[in-house]
């Protein structure tokens, strides 16, 4: 499956992000800085950010991943997880697309925004700090991982 939401008449803004999965199926997420003028301040999210004009979802995800973690994976290593639309902090309807990158070693990260936090899939479901979209997408990812194991 590929993203269908992106820049269009309804979505004048778009963003993409990546859920990082360790070899033992924990999630490396971002504990966002507690700055009032950013989306999800002080909350836990995937590494993500806004798209630049003309940028495709995968390009945006890869750029944001490199900017925020120093990782430069092969584009074919990322797989599409889900998409949704939501109003950002300014009330602008935004298309959001998320991918997954498996097998990430936490020691390989050079995080430049917020700080990394490693949680099990169960911890994401019970910890109060993940943003609602992060919790929802982590639950979807948990179902996929559990299905692949069986």
N, C-alpha and C positions, 0 to 999 in steps of 0.2 A: 504494500500500500504506500502511496505517496501523498504528500500534503496537497490539500485542495484550497485551503485558506491562505491568502497572502494579500498583497496590496490589491485593492479593488475599490469600487465606489463606496462600499460600506466600511472598509478597513484602510484608512489613510495612513495607518501606522502598522508595523509588523515587528515581531521579535522571534528569536529562536534560541534554543538552549539545548544542553546535553546533560543527561543523567549519567554519571560515571559509576561503573560497577566494578568492584574489586574481584580478583580471582575467586574469593570465597563468598561472592554474592552479597556483599555489603555495599551501601551507597556512599559515595563521596559527594557531599553536597556543600553548599556555600552558606555559612552563617553571615548574613548581610550586615553591613555596617548599620548602626542605628542613626542614620542621617535622615531628617524629615523630608528632604526633597528627592528621594529615590523611591522606586517601587519596593514594597515589602521591607521597609526598614526594620532591622533587628530580627528578621525572620529567617528561616531556613528555606532555601530554594535550590533548584538546579543552577548550574553555571549558565547564564543567559544574558541577552541584551538586545537592544533595538537594532533593526536592520537599517542599512544605508540605502538610499535610492538605487534601484536597479539590481540590488543584491537578492539572490535566490535564497530560500530557506537554509539549504545545506551550507552554502557559502557563509551566511550569517552565523550559523552555529559554529562552524570551524573557526571563523575569525574571532568570535567572542571567546571560544574555548582557548585559543592561543593567547589572546589578550589577558584573560583572567587566570589561566593556569600554566601557560607556557607549553602546553601539549600541542603537537602538530600531527595528529593521526592521519592515516590514509583515509580519504573521504569514503572509500568503500567499507571501512570498518564501522562507520556509524549506521545505525538502522533506525528507521522512523518508528516512533512510539505513538504519538497522538498529536492532535491539534485542537484548539478551542479558541473562542473569542471572548474577550472581556474588556471592560472599561479600565483604562489605566488610572493612575492617581489624579490625572488632569481631566478625566471624564471622556477620553478619546477611545473609541472602539478600536481595539487592536487585535490583529490575527497573531496567534501564538502557535509555534510549531516546536515540538520536542523530539529529540533523538536520544539514542542510547549508545554508549561506548563501553564495551566489555573488557575485562582483564586489565584494568588500570591499577598500577602500583602507586599507592598514596605518596611514596617517597619521590616519585617522578614529578610531582606538582611544584610549581612556583606560583603560588597564589598571590595576586596583586590587588584584589578587592575582597573585603571581608576576610573570613578565614575558613579553611576547610573543616568540615565536621563529618565524621564517619559514623553512620548509623546502620543497624540491621533493618531489614524491611519491616519487621515487627515494631522496632523502635520508631520508625517514621510514622507508623499508624497510631502510636500512643503518645508521642512527644507533642506538647502543645505548641512548639515553635515553628514547625513547617507551615508554609503558606498553604491555604486550602487547595490550590491547584497542584502543589507539590505533593501533598498527601494523596490526592486523587490519582495522579499519574504514577506515584510510587506503588499504590495499591494495584493498578493495572499491570505494572512491571512485575510485581510480586506474583500475580496470577500467571503471567507468561513464564517466569522463571520456574515456578512450581510445576507447571504443565510440562516444561522441557525436561525436568528432572524425572518425571514419572513415565 
